[in-house]
Amino acid sequence: MKKTIKVVAAILENEQNEILCALRSPTMSLPNMWEFPGGKVEKDEHIFAALKREIMEEIQCEIEPLTLFHEYTHEYEQVNIHLIAIKGKMVRGTPIALEHAKLIWLKRQSLNSLHWAPADVPAVNTLIQEVK
């Protein structure tokens, strides 16, 4: 039976109603695919605490997690990823790509122009359909 890894992802929106998107680096698994920033939840860690920690580690920003947005488990060849997308707001800092190749802000209706990691696709589709 495949291992399932719990991962949190931040849905962060700026004042122009653009969503923060992160390009996986060529050295990461799923290279050159887009995702929402975030990462693995540690054992016994609350998902909001995990998201705050991961965002600080990955993009050097302090965020406030607000609401659970979307949950989905994607079966990859080697592992299952249980992706928990959480809406949040920036509290402090400007995103810096420390682990990713690139960070961009993109309008909802343009999100499907990127090549997303499969686990992120359902959250992307839900965001595109969301009325703003």
C-alpha positions as CSV (number, residue, x, y, z in Angstrom):
1,M,0.0,0.0,0.0
2,K,1.3,3.4,-0.9
3,K,2.2,6.0,1.7
4,T,-0.1,9.0,1.9
5,I,1.6,12.3,2.7
6,K,-0.5,15.2,4.1
7,V,0.4,18.5,2.4
8,V,-0.9,22.0,3.0
9,A,-1.1,24.7,0.3
10,A,-1.7,28.4,0.7
11,I,-4.3,30.2,-1.5
12,L,-3.0,33.7,-1.1
13,E,-4.7,36.6,-2.9
14,N,-3.4,40.2,-3.2
15,E,-5.3,43.5,-3.5
16,Q,-5.6,43.1,-7.3
17,N,-7.4,39.7,-6.8
18,E,-4.4,37.8,-8.1
19,I,-3.4,34.4,-6.7
20,L,0.2,33.5,-5.7
21,C,1.5,30.7,-7.9
22,A,4.9,28.9,-7.4
23,L,6.9,27.1,-10.1
24,R,8.6,24.0,-8.9
25,S,12.4,24.1,-9.6
26,P,14.1,21.7,-12.0
27,T,15.6,19.9,-9.0
28,M,12.3,19.2,-7.3
29,S,10.0,16.2,-7.9
30,L,7.5,17.2,-10.6
31,P,10.0,19.8,-12.0
32,N,8.7,22.9,-13.8
33,M,5.1,22.4,-12.7
34,W,3.1,25.0,-10.9
35,E,1.7,24.7,-7.4
36,F,0.4,26.7,-4.5
37,P,3.2,27.3,-2.0
38,G,3.1,25.1,1.1
39,G,4.5,21.7,2.1
40,K,4.3,18.6,4.3
41,V,2.5,18.5,7.6
42,E,4.6,17.2,10.4
43,K,3.4,14.5,12.8
44,D,0.8,15.9,15.3
45,E,1.1,19.4,13.7
46,H,-2.1,21.4,13.1
47,I,-2.7,22.2,9.4
48,F,-2.8,26.0,10.1
49,A,0.5,25.8,12.0
50,A,2.0,23.7,9.3
51,L,0.9,26.3,6.6
52,K,2.4,29.2,8.6
53,R,5.7,27.4,9.0
54,E,5.9,26.2,5.4
55,I,5.2,29.6,4.0
56,M,7.8,31.2,6.2
57,E,10.3,28.6,5.1
58,E,9.5,28.7,1.4
59,I,8.7,32.4,0.7
60,Q,9.8,34.3,3.8
61,C,6.3,35.7,4.6
62,E,4.1,35.6,7.6
63,I,0.5,34.7,6.7
64,E,-2.7,34.2,8.6
65,P,-4.6,31.0,7.6
66,L,-8.3,31.8,7.3
67,T,-10.4,28.9,6.0
68,L,-10.2,25.4,4.6
69,F,-10.7,25.8,0.8
70,H,-10.3,22.4,-0.8
71,E,-9.1,18.9,0.0
72,Y,-8.1,16.3,-2.5
73,T,-6.0,13.1,-2.5
74,H,-4.1,12.5,-5.7
75,E,-2.5,9.1,-6.4
76,Y,1.0,9.5,-7.9
77,E,3.0,6.5,-9.1
78,Q,5.1,6.3,-5.8
79,V,2.9,8.1,-3.2
80,N,-0.5,9.5,-2.5
81,I,-0.7,13.3,-1.8
82,H,-3.5,14.5,0.4
83,L,-3.5,18.2,-0.5
84,I,-5.3,20.6,1.8
85,A,-5.7,24.0,0.3
86,I,-6.2,26.8,2.8
87,K,-7.1,30.4,2.1
88,G,-5.0,32.8,3.9
89,K,-3.9,36.4,3.9
90,M,-0.5,38.0,3.9
91,V,0.4,39.6,7.2
92,R,4.1,40.6,6.7
93,G,6.7,40.3,4.0
94,T,7.0,40.1,0.2
95,P,7.2,36.6,-1.3
96,I,10.7,35.5,-2.2
97,A,11.3,32.3,-4.2
98,L,13.7,30.4,-1.9
99,E,12.8,26.9,-3.0
100,H,10.9,27.5,-6.2
101,A,12.2,28.6,-9.6
102,K,9.7,31.5,-9.7
103,L,6.7,33.1,-8.0
104,I,4.0,35.0,-9.9
105,W,0.6,36.6,-9.1
106,L,-2.1,35.6,-11.6
107,K,-5.8,36.4,-12.1
108,R,-8.2,33.6,-11.4
109,Q,-9.3,33.3,-15.0
110,S,-5.7,32.9,-16.1
111,L,-4.8,30.1,-13.7
112,N,-5.5,27.4,-16.3
113,S,-2.8,28.8,-18.6
114,L,-0.2,27.2,-16.3
115,H,0.9,23.6,-16.2
116,W,-0.1,22.6,-12.7
117,A,1.0,19.7,-10.6
118,P,-1.8,17.1,-10.7
119,A,-2.6,17.3,-7.0
120,D,-3.2,21.1,-7.3
121,V,-5.5,20.9,-10.4
122,P,-8.9,20.4,-8.5
123,A,-8.2,23.4,-6.3
124,V,-7.3,25.5,-9.4
125,N,-10.5,24.5,-11.1
126,T,-12.5,25.4,-7.9
127,L,-10.8,28.8,-7.8
128,I,-11.5,29.5,-11.4
129,Q,-15.2,28.8,-10.9
130,E,-15.4,30.9,-7.7
131,V,-17.3,34.1,-8.1
132,K,-15.4,37.2,-7.0
